Amino acid sequence: MAKEDIYFQFPIRALNMEKSIDDVTEDEARFRFQQIIGYCLVEYGKVNFAKTGEEHGFQVASWYSKSEGCNTNCNPDIRQNAEVLFASERLSVELNSDGAVLKKRHRFIVDLSGGNMGVRLRHDVFWSIASRELSWREWSILCGVYAMLANRPMVQLSYATINALALGYNGQKSIPVNLFENLRLTDRKTQTTVDRLSSRGFFSKVSPNRRHNYYSMKSAGELRQMLAHKEAARVIKRKESKAVEQTKCVRDLVAKIVEDEQKATSRSGPADVART
């Protein structure tokens, strides 16, 4: 499998360090990243080992256990080892721990407090924190934006929402208010980081006004085009709604006139008709 086709998936709560993202040290970031790798390997193996056929899965595991990518004595005949060996081969990960250790790392991520929204990162983006291409602040904010984008063509996000996501929660409403206010970055820091990530091509960001920021995996030009279509649809809908309202007003007015004429006729009665 080509590396550009490899994706790592984990829940947003994996980012929850219980401190501001600016206070996370390099050692803490490195250790948490190892825990996230453990989660990804266990999950991938658990889901895909049986799908590929157990016999083939054990063959892949046996081969990988003897390869340069395996740096630990990991018995491939044990199912939990076979699953992570299989996952390591498929995800191009050097394996430094056996299945039991990785299971503990997986359990740690599962038990963290925070959100369950999924983060899906391409191979090179996933490893950008390990290579120090991105800082923990940049990587966690990038994970938050990607989690919200998912398969959507574009999404509108406030800096507060991005902060909550980077802290490991599904959004601002899912994190306790006092905790959020103590840990969040300023809007200026968030904007600076988001703009830097956008300028490096991780996603596009367009701000049609001071209040709204839109994000997309498509180019900035395509995002502007989508926003233009959205605004055009909004204007058309507003005009249609106004036209419907005007038509309703005309109908109500006609109905009122007819009703008044009927009342006037009924008040004149047969006597008035006879006198004429």
C-alpha positions, 0 to 999 in steps of 0.5 A: 500500500502506498503511503499516500493511501494510508490513513490513521484514525483515532478519537478526538479525546486522544488530544486531551492532555488536561492542560493548555496545548501551549503547556504541553512539553515535547516529552509529553507530546512524544509520549502521547503520540506513542499512545495514539500509535498504539490505539491506531494499531490495535483498532486497525488490527481488530477491524481488518485482521479478520476481514483479510482472512485469518490465514492471510493475516497470520502469514502477514504477521509472521513475515513482518515479525522477521522484517526490519520493521519489527524491533521487538520479540513479538510472537506472531502466533499469538492473536493479539500480537498477530493483529498488531503485526498485521496493522504495523505492516499495513500502516508502515509503522515500525513496531517497538512493543508487543500486543500486550503493551499496545493494548494498554496504550489503546485502553488508555486512550479509550478511557480518556475523558473528552469527545468521541468525534473521529480524527482521520489523518493521512500518513504524512500529516499523522507523522508530522508531529513526530518529525517536529514538522508541526508543534503540539499546538499546530498538530492538535489544532489541525486534528480539530479542524480535520475532525470537523471537516470529515467528509464535508466540502466545507465547514464554518468554525469559530476560534472557540470551537477550534480551541475546544476540539484541540483540547480533546472535546467535540466542541465548546458546549461539551467542555466545562465552562471553567475548564475551557476558559482556563485552558483555551488559547486567545483568539489571536493565537488560534488565528495565527496558528490556523493561518499558518497551517492554511498557508502551508496547504493543510487546508484552505480558509476563507473569511468573507467577513470578520465574524465568519471563517470557513474551512475546506480541504479544497483550494481557496478558489474552490471554497470561495466558489462554494461560498458564492453559490451558498450566498446566491442560494440564500438570496434566491431563497430570500426572494422566493420567500418574499414573493410567497409572502407578497402573494399571501398578502395579496390573497388575504387582501382579496379574501378580505374584500370579498368577505366585506362585499358579502357582508354588505350584500347580506346587510342590504337584505330583500327589503332593500332590493324590493325598494329598488 
